[in-house]
């Protein structure tokens, strides 16, 4: 087992940890630390909290968030496809058209069910 072949992977991991940890440490060491009552108070939409944090929450917020993530992720799948469009050929093109067709059917279903309506 040659450890030299794992050097790039180890270096990549160390650089990744350094990029993630170094700004936080520098911000903590160099940044100003002047706490006061206003900074330490809980912030919620610009006004004081008036109810318990464990109150019932409307499920539509979660539904809209899930739908946003679902339809936003389709773009993440379309970027690599668009870059490699010449390489994937007709088979890749029609596979993505089928993928988009399924997403459009799902979108129409959600629209008809009223999941996108906010009352």
C-alpha positions in Angstrom: 0.0 0.0 0.0 1.6 3.2 -1.2 0.7 6.2 0.9 2.0 8.6 -1.8 -1.0 7.9 -4.0 -3.3 9.1 -1.2 -1.4 12.4 -0.8 -3.6 14.4 -3.1 -6.8 13.2 -1.3 -5.3 14.0 2.1 -4.1 17.4 0.8 -7.6 18.1 -0.5 -9.2 17.2 2.8 -6.8 19.4 4.7 -7.3 22.4 2.4 -11.1 21.9 2.7 -10.9 21.9 6.5 -8.6 24.9 6.4 -10.9 26.9 4.2 -13.9 26.0 6.4 -12.2 26.6 9.8 -9.7 29.5 9.1 -12.3 32.2 8.4 -14.2 31.3 11.5 -11.1 31.4 13.7 -10.0 34.6 12.1 -13.4 36.2 12.6 -13.4 35.2 16.2 -9.9 36.5 16.9 -9.9 39.7 14.8 -13.6 40.7 14.9 -15.0 43.1 17.4 -16.8 41.7 20.5 -19.0 44.4 21.9 -22.2 42.6 23.2 -25.0 44.6 24.6 -28.6 43.9 25.5 -29.9 44.7 22.0 -27.5 42.4 20.3 -28.2 39.5 22.7 -32.0 39.8 22.5 -33.9 37.3 20.4 -34.7 38.6 16.9 -37.9 37.6 15.2 -39.1 39.7 12.2 -38.2 43.0 13.8 -40.6 42.8 16.8 -40.6 41.1 20.1 -41.9 37.6 20.3 -45.4 37.5 21.5 -46.2 33.8 21.6 -44.7 30.5 22.6 -42.1 29.1 20.2 -43.9 25.7 20.3 -47.2 27.1 18.8 -48.8 25.3 15.9 -47.3 26.1 12.6 -49.1 26.2 9.3 -48.1 23.2 7.2 -48.3 25.3 4.0 -44.9 26.8 4.8 -43.4 23.4 4.7 -45.3 22.5 1.6 -44.1 25.6 -0.3 -40.5 24.9 0.9 -40.6 21.3 -0.3 -42.1 22.3 -3.7 -39.4 25.0 -4.1 -36.7 22.5 -3.4 -38.2 20.0 -5.7 -38.5 22.3 -8.7 -35.3 24.1 -7.9 -33.3 20.9 -8.0 -34.4 20.3 -11.6 -32.2 23.2 -12.6 -29.2 21.4 -10.9 -29.9 18.4 -13.1 -30.2 20.6 -16.2 -26.9 22.4 -16.0 -24.6 19.4 -16.5 -27.0 18.2 -19.3 -26.8 21.5 -21.1 -23.0 21.6 -20.9 -22.7 18.0 -22.3 -25.6 18.3 -24.8 -23.4 17.6 -27.8 -21.9 14.5 -26.1 -25.1 12.8 -24.9 -26.8 12.8 -28.3 -30.4 12.1 -29.1 -30.8 9.5 -26.3 -29.7 12.0 -23.7 -31.9 14.7 -25.1 -35.0 12.6 -25.1 -34.2 11.3 -21.6 -34.1 14.8 -20.3 -37.3 15.7 -22.2 -39.0 12.8 -20.4 -37.7 14.0 -17.1 -39.0 17.5 -17.8 -42.3 16.1 -18.9 -42.7 14.2 -15.6 -41.9 17.4 -13.8 -44.4 19.4 -15.8 -47.1 16.8 -15.1 -46.3 17.1 -11.4 -46.4 20.8 -11.5 -49.8 20.8 -13.2 -51.1 18.3 -10.6 -49.9 20.6 -7.8 -51.5 23.6 -9.5 -54.8 21.9 -9.9 -54.8 20.7 -6.3 -54.2 24.2 -5.1 -50.9 23.6 -3.4 -49.5 26.8 -4.9 -52.4 29.0 -3.8 -51.8 31.1 -0.8 -55.0 32.2 1.0 
